[in-house]
Amino acid sequence: MHRKLLIINCSLLILLASCSRRAYLFTSFHEPADAGLRMLYSYDGRNWTDLDTVLLQPKVGNQKVMRDPSMVQGPDGTFHLVWTSSWRGDLGFGYASSKDLFNWSEQQFIPVMKNEPTTVNTWAPELFYDDEQKQYIIIWASCIPGRFERGIEEDSNNHRMYVTTTPDFKSFSETKFFLDPKFSVIDAVIVKRKKDDYVLVLKDNTRPERNIKVAFGTSPLGPWTNISKPFSDNFTEGPSVVKLKDEWLIYFDSYRKKIYEAVATKDFVKFENVTTKVKVPEGHKHGTIVTVKKRIAHRLIRLTQKK
């Protein structure tokens, strides 16, 4: 019995040590979004520090801005980044990759809406790595005037979600429809809880809603059902999700209050506002949280301090 307890205790210590080697990176930008990629780091997923430098200056798109940078780390360790490259007029978004988050590949413009020339915009592309199908899923919001029923918002602000997939960011599947919840929707994020169990965190962009909700599916490509009531106040957007132990934190931009807020949930049904328990630097805007090995965060901090 003593030997069994010793083995169990050793296993718990190894597990705790492994967890302690994690860090979190939060992609970011500052208005007016023309400077480029910024990043926050944290060792607990709650208290964030700004690296206080620009890591990548935008060079593609009509406006050449970098808004809503979304990042994921692939199974080979490469980081992939996509972003909104213009407020209006772009039929795609920007893309770049990096091994160390400091040195980046040549930027590309991915024209995902090229077959829909009346598209008003291509907003907030969001990356998700599907570890079962071994492919990257990219979803985004676009408005095609006259295509869908709308509420009181302008026809040029009536968005739906679209999707493409890629195994390597060289070849892309045909752009397909991803979500029509029968209202204008933007800023959607795919979350995997377990096999065949996914959550979509999204912004209802209709007037007077402009708040954040969730939907549920058995595949990262949908279909998505049971759209919830809002768990945020109005005038909120840009949700980012991170798993911490047995709960999820959902961060979002409360843009009328000019602060970042957060809620905690264990089931995506009940939500507790934990804004007073987190610390997000002033000026931070819509990005993605990526869990990394602590040494990656340490190296990035050293590189930016030398910059």
C-alpha positions as CSV (number, residue, x, y, z in Angstrom):
1,M,0.0,0.0,0.0
2,H,2.8,2.4,0.9
3,R,4.5,1.8,-2.5
4,K,1.2,2.5,-4.3
5,L,0.7,5.8,-2.4
6,L,4.3,6.8,-3.3
7,I,3.7,6.1,-7.0
8,I,0.5,8.1,-6.9
9,N,2.2,11.0,-5.1
10,C,5.1,11.0,-7.6
11,S,2.6,11.0,-10.5
12,L,0.8,14.0,-9.0
13,L,4.0,15.8,-8.6
14,I,5.0,15.1,-12.2
15,L,1.6,16.3,-13.4
16,L,1.8,19.5,-11.3
17,A,5.3,20.2,-12.6
18,S,4.2,19.7,-16.2
19,C,1.3,22.2,-15.6
20,S,3.6,24.7,-14.1
21,R,5.7,24.8,-17.3
22,R,2.7,26.3,-19.3
23,A,2.4,29.9,-20.3
24,Y,-0.2,31.8,-22.3
25,L,0.2,34.3,-25.1
26,F,-2.6,36.7,-26.1
27,T,-2.4,38.2,-29.6
28,S,-3.3,41.9,-29.7
29,F,-3.4,45.2,-31.5
30,H,-3.8,48.8,-30.5
31,E,-6.1,51.3,-32.3
32,P,-5.8,52.6,-35.0
33,A,-4.4,49.2,-35.9
34,D,-1.8,50.4,-38.4
35,A,1.2,49.6,-36.3
36,G,0.9,45.8,-36.3
37,L,0.9,42.7,-34.1
38,R,1.3,43.1,-30.3
39,M,1.2,40.3,-27.7
40,L,0.5,39.8,-24.0
41,Y,1.9,37.0,-21.9
42,S,0.7,35.4,-18.7
43,Y,1.7,32.5,-16.5
44,D,-1.7,31.9,-15.0
45,G,-4.1,32.9,-17.8
46,R,-5.5,35.7,-15.6
47,N,-2.8,38.3,-15.1
48,W,-1.5,39.7,-18.4
49,T,1.6,41.7,-19.3
50,D,2.1,43.6,-22.5
51,L,5.4,42.8,-24.3
52,D,5.2,46.5,-25.3
53,T,6.6,46.1,-28.8
54,V,5.3,45.5,-32.4
55,L,6.2,42.0,-33.6
56,L,4.9,42.2,-37.2
57,Q,4.0,45.2,-39.3
58,P,1.1,44.7,-41.7
59,K,1.9,44.9,-45.4
60,V,-1.0,43.3,-47.2
61,G,-4.6,44.4,-47.9
62,N,-6.1,47.7,-49.1
63,Q,-5.6,49.5,-45.8
64,K,-2.7,47.5,-44.6
65,V,-3.9,47.3,-41.0
66,M,-3.8,44.4,-38.6
67,R,-6.9,43.9,-36.6
68,D,-8.2,40.8,-34.8
69,P,-5.0,38.8,-35.1
70,S,-5.8,35.1,-34.5
71,M,-3.0,32.6,-33.9
72,V,-2.6,28.8,-33.4
73,Q,0.4,26.6,-33.0
74,G,0.6,23.6,-35.3
75,P,1.7,20.1,-34.4
76,D,5.2,20.8,-35.8
77,G,5.6,23.9,-33.5
78,T,5.0,26.5,-36.2
79,F,2.8,29.4,-35.3
80,H,0.2,30.5,-37.9
81,L,-1.4,34.0,-37.8
82,V,-4.3,35.5,-39.7
83,W,-5.8,38.9,-39.4
84,T,-8.3,41.5,-40.7
85,S,-6.3,43.6,-43.3
86,S,-8.9,46.3,-44.0
87,W,-12.2,47.6,-42.6
88,R,-13.8,47.5,-46.1
89,G,-13.0,46.4,-49.6
90,D,-10.8,43.3,-49.0
91,L,-11.9,40.0,-50.4
92,G,-9.6,38.1,-48.0
93,F,-7.3,38.5,-45.0
94,G,-3.6,38.5,-44.1
95,Y,-1.5,35.5,-43.2
96,A,2.1,34.9,-41.9
97,S,3.9,32.1,-39.9
98,S,6.8,32.0,-37.5
99,K,8.9,29.4,-35.6
100,D,9.8,31.8,-32.7
101,L,7.1,34.6,-32.9
102,F,9.9,37.1,-33.5
103,N,11.0,36.3,-37.1
104,W,8.0,36.0,-39.5
105,S,7.5,34.7,-43.0
106,E,6.7,36.9,-45.9
107,Q,3.1,38.0,-45.6
108,Q,0.4,36.7,-47.9
109,F,-3.1,37.8,-48.8
110,I,-5.6,34.9,-48.9
111,P,-8.5,35.9,-51.2
112,V,-11.2,33.7,-49.7
113,M,-14.1,35.8,-51.0
114,K,-12.8,36.3,-54.6
115,N,-15.8,34.5,-56.0
116,E,-18.2,37.0,-54.2
117,P,-17.1,40.4,-55.7
118,T,-19.8,42.4,-53.9
119,T,-18.5,41.4,-50.5
120,V,-18.2,44.4,-48.3
121,N,-15.6,43.1,-45.9
122,T,-13.7,40.1,-44.5
123,W,-13.6,40.5,-40.7
124,A,-11.9,38.7,-37.8
125,P,-10.6,35.5,-39.4
126,E,-10.3,32.9,-36.6
127,L,-8.0,29.9,-36.7
128,F,-8.7,26.5,-35.2
129,Y,-6.6,23.3,-35.6
130,D,-8.7,20.2,-36.0
131,D,-6.5,17.5,-34.5
132,E,-8.8,14.7,-35.7
133,Q,-8.9,15.7,-39.4
134,K,-5.3,17.1,-39.3
135,Q,-6.3,20.4,-40.8
136,Y,-6.6,24.1,-40.0
137,I,-10.1,25.6,-40.1
138,I,-10.4,29.3,-40.7
139,I,-13.8,31.1,-40.1
140,W,-14.6,34.7,-40.7
141,A,-17.5,37.2,-41.0
142,S,-18.4,38.8,-44.4
143,C,-21.3,40.9,-45.5
144,I,-22.8,40.4,-49.0
145,P,-25.6,43.0,-49.4
146,G,-29.0,41.7,-50.3
147,R,-28.1,38.1,-49.6
148,F,-29.8,37.5,-46.2
149,E,-32.8,38.8,-44.2
150,R,-31.8,41.4,-41.7
151,G,-33.0,43.4,-38.7
152,I,-32.7,47.2,-38.2
153,E,-29.0,47.3,-39.0
154,E,-27.8,48.5,-42.4
155,D,-27.7,46.0,-45.2
156,S,-23.9,46.7,-45.5
157,N,-23.6,45.5,-41.8
158,N,-25.5,42.2,-42.2
159,H,-22.9,39.5,-41.6
160,R,-22.7,35.8,-41.9
161,M,-19.9,33.3,-41.1
162,Y,-17.9,31.6,-43.8
163,V,-15.1,28.9,-43.7
164,T,-12.2,27.4,-45.5
165,T,-9.8,24.6,-44.5
166,T,-6.2,24.0,-45.2
167,P,-3.6,21.3,-44.3
168,D,-0.6,23.6,-45.0
169,F,-1.6,27.2,-45.8
170,K,-0.6,26.5,-49.4
171,S,-3.8,24.9,-50.7
172,F,-7.3,25.9,-49.4
173,S,-10.7,24.3,-49.8
174,E,-13.4,26.1,-51.6
175,T,-15.0,28.8,-49.4
176,K,-18.3,27.5,-47.9
177,F,-21.1,28.9,-45.8
178,F,-20.4,28.2,-42.1
179,L,-23.2,29.8,-40.0
180,D,-26.5,31.6,-40.6
181,P,-28.2,32.0,-37.2
182,K,-30.8,34.2,-38.9
183,F,-29.1,37.3,-37.5
184,S,-26.0,39.3,-38.2
185,V,-23.1,37.4,-36.6
186,I,-19.3,38.2,-36.3
187,D,-16.4,37.3,-34.1
188,A,-17.0,33.5,-33.8
189,V,-14.5,31.2,-32.0
190,I,-14.5,27.4,-32.1
191,V,-13.8,25.6,-28.8
192,K,-13.3,21.8,-28.5
193,R,-14.4,20.3,-25.1
194,K,-13.8,16.7,-26.1
195,K,-14.4,14.4,-29.1
196,D,-17.7,15.2,-30.8
197,D,-18.4,18.1,-28.4
198,Y,-17.7,21.6,-29.6
199,V,-18.8,25.1,-28.6
200,L,-19.0,28.2,-30.8
201,V,-18.7,31.5,-29.0
202,L,-20.1,34.3,-31.2
203,K,-21.2,37.9,-31.3
204,D,-24.8,38.7,-32.1
205,N,-24.1,41.9,-34.1
206,T,-27.8,42.9,-34.5
207,R,-29.3,46.0,-33.1
208,P,-30.0,46.3,-30.2
209,E,-28.2,43.1,-29.2
210,R,-24.5,43.5,-29.9
211,N,-23.6,40.9,-27.2
212,I,-22.0,37.5,-26.9
213,K,-23.7,34.1,-27.0
214,V,-22.7,30.4,-27.5
215,A,-23.9,27.6,-29.7
216,F,-23.2,23.8,-29.7
217,G,-22.2,21.2,-32.2
218,T,-20.7,17.7,-32.7
219,S,-18.2,18.9,-35.3
220,P,-15.9,22.0,-35.5
221,L,-17.6,22.6,-38.9
222,G,-21.1,22.5,-37.4
223,P,-24.0,22.4,-37.7
224,W,-24.5,24.7,-34.7
225,T,-27.6,24.6,-32.6
226,N,-29.2,25.8,-29.3
227,I,-27.9,29.3,-29.5
228,S,-28.0,30.7,-26.0
229,K,-29.2,33.9,-24.5
230,P,-26.4,36.5,-24.1
231,F,-23.9,36.1,-21.2
232,S,-22.4,39.5,-21.7
233,D,-23.8,43.1,-21.6
234,N,-24.5,44.9,-24.9
235,F,-21.7,46.6,-26.7
236,T,-19.3,43.7,-26.3
237,E,-17.3,41.8,-28.9
238,G,-14.1,39.9,-29.8
239,P,-14.4,36.8,-27.4
240,S,-11.2,34.8,-26.7
241,V,-11.3,31.5,-24.8
242,V,-8.8,29.7,-22.6
243,K,-9.0,26.5,-20.5
244,L,-7.7,26.8,-17.0
245,K,-7.9,23.6,-14.9
246,D,-11.6,22.7,-14.7
247,E,-13.0,25.9,-16.1
248,W,-13.0,28.1,-19.2
249,L,-12.4,31.8,-19.2
250,I,-13.9,33.9,-21.9
251,Y,-12.4,37.3,-22.4
252,F,-14.1,40.0,-24.4
253,D,-13.9,43.7,-25.3
254,S,-16.5,45.8,-23.5
255,Y,-15.9,48.7,-25.9
256,R,-18.4,51.2,-24.5
257,K,-16.9,50.7,-21.0
258,K,-13.4,50.8,-22.6
259,I,-12.3,47.8,-20.6
260,Y,-11.7,44.1,-21.2
261,E,-14.0,41.8,-19.2
262,A,-14.1,38.1,-18.5
263,V,-16.5,35.4,-17.5
264,A,-15.8,31.9,-16.1
265,T,-17.8,28.8,-17.0
266,K,-17.5,25.0,-16.5
267,D,-20.4,24.1,-18.8
268,F,-21.0,27.1,-21.2
269,V,-24.5,27.3,-19.6
270,K,-23.7,29.2,-16.4
271,F,-21.4,32.1,-16.5
272,E,-19.7,34.0,-13.6
273,N,-18.3,37.5,-14.3
274,V,-14.7,37.5,-13.1
275,T,-13.5,40.8,-14.5
276,T,-12.3,42.0,-11.0
277,K,-10.1,38.8,-10.8
278,V,-8.2,39.3,-14.0
279,K,-5.8,42.0,-15.2
280,V,-5.6,43.0,-18.9
281,P,-3.4,46.0,-20.0
282,E,-5.1,49.1,-21.2
283,G,-5.3,49.4,-25.0
284,H,-5.5,45.6,-25.6
285,K,-7.8,44.7,-28.5
286,H,-9.4,41.5,-30.0
287,G,-6.9,38.6,-30.3
288,T,-6.5,34.9,-29.5
289,I,-5.1,33.1,-26.5
290,V,-2.6,30.3,-27.2
291,T,-1.3,27.9,-24.5
292,V,2.5,27.4,-25.0
293,K,5.5,25.9,-23.2
294,K,6.9,28.4,-20.7
295,R,10.3,28.4,-22.4
296,I,8.6,29.8,-25.6
297,A,7.3,32.8,-23.6
298,H,10.7,33.2,-21.9
299,R,12.5,33.3,-25.2
300,L,10.0,35.8,-26.7
301,I,10.4,38.1,-23.7
302,R,14.2,38.0,-24.1
303,L,14.0,38.7,-27.8
304,T,11.7,41.6,-27.4
305,Q,13.8,43.1,-24.6
306,K,16.8,43.1,-27.0
307,K,14.8,44.7,-29.8
